[in-house]
Structure formats: structure tokens, C-alpha cells
Amino acid sequence: MSDEIVRTLAEALKSVIDPELGYNIVDIGLVYEVDVKDGYARIVLTTTTPGCPATDYIRQAVETCAAAVPGIGAVDVTMTWQPPWTPDRMSEEAKAHFGVAA
């Protein structure tokens, strides 16, 4: 069940849209880690830059989104900037959308 709930949570996080880029945070590559154990979700995120003005918005949206997933009882969102985000973290679809060379 743990793998299934992690996949469900990761898919749900695609509903969180970066307000500056207008694209979901999963495909942009802002989600570094998703782990669920005994209903406790631990999510490690970044932003494209440490001073990103959307940091608080994204963090709150991830907390809200994760808490709405059936089977999740508690959520811990950790922000990190190590390693720094780069466009290499984007999905192929996001790279195509933003015109980033593969």
C-alpha cells in the first residue's frame, strides 16, 4: 500500500501550479522527495531560486493538497535548496513547454 499511496500523492501534487510559471510543480521538478509511512507524508520541495516569492504559496498548496489524499493523516513539507534546482529536473513535457533543450 505504501507504494500506491506515494504514487497517488505524487499524482495529486501535479494539481499544485507554480503561480509564476503556470505549470505544475512535479513536472517542473520542484518535488525532490515524497515518502509516506503510516499515514505520515514527508515531502521535500525546492523552488527555482532560494528567494522565490511563491515559496510560501507553494508550500501551503502542497500541504493542503497532500492532506486531502485519502490515507494521509499528517504532512511535513520541508523546503531545501540543496541541490539547487536546474532545468534538468523538468519532465520532458515541461522542457518542451518551456522550450528547454533536452
C-alpha positions, -999 to 999 in steps of 0.1 A, spaced: 0 0 0 28 24 7 40 25 -29 4 30 -41 -2 59 -17 31 75 -27 21 73 -64 -13 87 -55 2 116 -36 28 123 -63 0 124 -89 -21 147 -67 8 171 -63 5 177 -101 -25 198 -92 -2 224 -75 6 250 -101 36 273 -97 19 307 -99 48 324 -116 55 297 -142 19 285 -146 29 248 -147 27 220 -122 54 217 -96 60 179 -102 68 184 -139 89 215 -132 110 193 -109 103 212 -77 94 180 -58 126 163 -46 111 136 -24 78 120 -15 76 95 13 46 81 32 48 59 63 18 50 85 -2 79 71 26 104 76 37 122 44 71 137 42 76 159 11 109 177 2 105 206 -21 125 234 -37 118 265 -57 136 277 -88 156 302 -66 160 305 -28 143 339 -28 113 329 -48 83 350 -39 60 320 -44 77 298 -18 50 302 9 22 298 -16 37 266 -30 45 251 5 9 258 17 -6 244 -15 14 212 -12 4 208 25 -33 213 16 -31 190 -14 -13 162 4 -37 164 34 -66 158 10 -52 125 -2 -71 95 14 -48 77 39 -27 108 47 -31 118 83 -2 142 87 20 162 63 55 176 68 68 198 40 105 206 40 119 233 18 155 229 6 178 245 -20 204 217 -19 210 206 -45 200 238 -64 171 234 -89 181 234 -126 160 229 -157 175 194 -160 149 184 -133 120 192 -156 100 164 -172 103 161 -210 68 176 -213 78 206 -193 110 211 -212 91 211 -244 65 235 -230 92 260 -219 115 254 -249 143 240 -229 167 219 -250 168 183 -239 
